[in-house]
Amino acid sequence: MTVNSGLKGAKRYGITRHETTRCDFHDFSRLHALCFDVDGTLCDTDDQMVIRLSRWLRLVSFLFSKNDSQTAARRLVMAMENPGTYMYGLTDHLHIDHHIAILADHLFQLRKSINHEPLPIIPGIKEMLERLWSHYPMAVVSARGRRNTLAFLDHYQLTPFFKAIATGQTCPHTKPYPDPILWAAEQMNVLPSECLMIGDTTVDIRAGKAAGTLTVGVLCGFGEEQELLRAGADLILPNTPDLVGILVEKPL
């Protein structure tokens, strides 16, 4: 089956993404479970980072063309994706990823005590999960700390949709290693090859490929279309909720 994926709007903070991507995405019959990343996939983390960074950049907005600090912030956040991917792998290679996740949990608790505002959910996520829930068992596979992950899911009442929640503290190794996806598949009583890994970065795609899953890259987070394709994504979608049209409202 060939799927033609469009853009999430024409522009996002002044940056135009590639017009379309055509990918061969088949073997729907083998899919029996779904695994979701959180940041940039369920949670609109990158937009939150852009907003906060643009506030600081306004102080030096005269350095940017048209004094556009928001576009500059968007470009910086996008540029951080590849170094971020490297750091994921590096912390795991050094066997300190578990400690990083614990530290992130402590920082989350500190942030929560200062600022009670939750990170925003991507529009349409809860409605998507409601549609998919009756068709597939679902899991969260995140490199976040456990408290941070559960706080987001609980706040938006998403926890009941998932049969398994893998965080950065669940397995000896986190993404881009396959361990958390393999663990989630076991919890859902399916084979890894029967799972679909959905995420917004090359870390998610690499983890899915290492586990033997099909993979979907979404453009509503940190990753860029071409780098997700280079990592081996089987399909590119503009937004995570577009999965409903692919997995539930399948064309004849």
N, C-alpha and C positions, 0 to 999 in steps of 0.2 A: 504494500500500500504506500502510496506517495502522498505526503501531507505538505501543503503549502502554508507555512506560518507567516503571518504578517507582523506588523509592528505594534507596539503598545503606543499608539498615537504617533504623530509625525516627529515630535520632538519632546525631549524630557530635559528640562533645565537648559535648553539651548543646544543640546547634543543630539544629532540625528543618528539613529542606529541603521544598520544595513537594511535594505528594503525588504527582502524576503530570504528565506532559507528553505530549500527543498531537501528533504531527507527521506530515505526509504525506512519506514518503520513498520515492521511486520510481526508475526508470531503473537498476535493478541491472545490467541487461545492458550498460550503458555503462562500468561499473567494471572496470578492468583493472590497477589499481595502488593501493597504500595509502601514505600519508605520515603519519608519527607525530611529534608533538612529544615532548619528553623530560620536562621538569619538570612534575609533576602529571598526566602521561599515562602514562609508563612508570616514572618515578621518583616515589616518595612524598615529594616535596620539601616540600609544605606541612605535612604532619604533623611532619616533622623540624623545621621552623621553629616550629611550635606548641609542640613539646616544649621546645625551647631557650628560646623567649620566655617560656613559662610558668614556667620556673625563675627567671628574673629577676623576673617579676611576683609571685612568691610573697613577695618582700620587702615588697610593698605590697598584699598580698592583702586587707587590712582595708578597702581602698577598693571592693572588689567585693562584690556580693550573695552571700551564702553562702560568702564567702572563696574563690570559684571562679576561681583564676588561669588554669586551663586553658581554660575557656569564654571568658574575656576575651582570652586569647592567640589563640584561634581567630577571634574577631570582628575583632581587629586585623589578622590575616593576610588575612582576607577583604576588609577595608577597604582594604588596600594594593594590591589587584588593579587597580583603576581608575587610581590614580596610576602604578602600574608599567606599565600599558598606554600611558599618555601618555608616559612616559620612553622606552619602546621607540621610539616614533615620533619623539620629539624628538632623540634621539641620532643617528638615521638622517638626519633632516632637516638636522642640523648637520654631517653627514659625519664623525662621530666614533665610530660604532657599531663599526667595525673596531678602533679603538684600545681601546674598552671591552672588546671580546672578548679582545684580547691581555692587557689588564690582568687580566681575570677568570681567564685561564689562569695568569698569574703568581701571583695570589692562591690559586688552586687548588693550585699546586705548593707554596706556603708552607703552606697548610692541611694538605696531604698529609704534609709533613715533620713536622708537629706531631701530627696526628691521622690515623691510618691507617684509621679506621672509614669505610666507604663509605656513601653515601646509600642508603636502603632502596629496594628495588624494590617496586612495587605487586604484591600477591599475585595470582598467576594470569597474569602477563604472559608469562613464558617459555612456559607451556603454550599460551597464546593464539597466540603467534608460531609455535609448532610446528604448530598447526592451520592457520593462515592461509598459511604459507610455501609449501605445495604448490598453493595456489589463486591467489596474487597475488604479483608482485614488490613489494618493500616498501622504503621509504626512511625515514630519519630527517631531520626538518627542525626544527632547534633553533637558538635564538639564543645558546646557550651557546658558550663557547670550544671549540676543537677538542680540546685535551688533556683538558679536563673531560668532554666528551661521550664520547670514546673510552675514557676510564678507567672510566666507568660501564658502558658497553656491554661492554667487555672483562671487567670484574670478574664480571658476571653471564652471561658467555658468550652475549651477544646479537648481537655483531657479524656472525657468519656469516648471520644472517637477512636482512640488508639489502644491497641492490644499490647503494645510494647513501647517503651520510651528509653532509648539509649542515649546517654549523655557522654561527655568527655571523661566521666569517672566510672562508666559501666564496665569497660573492657580494658585489658592490659594496654592495648593500642587503640587510638582513635583514628578517624579519617586523616589522611587518605588510605590508611590500611583498611582491609575489608572486615576486620573483627566486629565492629558494632553492627554492620549489616548482616553478617553471619549469625550473630547473637539474636538480632531482631527476627530473622527468618525462622530460627529455631523456636522462638517464643510464639510466633504465629503459626507454627506447625506446617511450614511450607519449605520447599527447596529454595536456595538463593537464586537459582536460575529461573524461578517462577515469580521473582520480585521485580519491581520497577523502582529504581532510585531516582528521586526528583530533587534537584538542587540548582543553585545559581552560580556555583564556582567549579573550577577544575578539580578542586579537592573532592567534591561530591561525585563528579563523573569518574575520576580515577578510582575512588573507593568502590563505586558500583561495578566498574569493569573488573577490578581485582576480585570482587566477590562473585562475579559471573552473572550480574543482573543486566537487564536492559536499563537504559538511562535516558532521562529527559533533562535538558538544560533549560532554565527559565531566565528571561531577560529582565525580570523585575527586581534583581538584586545587584550583586557586585560584578558578576562575570560579563564578558563580552562574547558576542555570537561566535566569532571566528576562533577564539581560544577554547570555547566549549566544544566546538566541532573538532578542533585539533586533538582535544583530550579524548575524543571518541564518543561524544553524545550521539545517541541514536535519533534524537528529535530535539528541535529547538522550538520553544513556545514563548510568545511575548510575556504571558502572565501565568502564574500557577493555576488560577481557576479555569484556564482554557483546557485543562485536563478533562473536564466534564464532557466537552465536545468531542474529545478523542476516545475516551474510555467508556462513556455511557451513551452519548448520542452519536454512535458510530454510523458513518455513512454506509448505505447499502452497496 
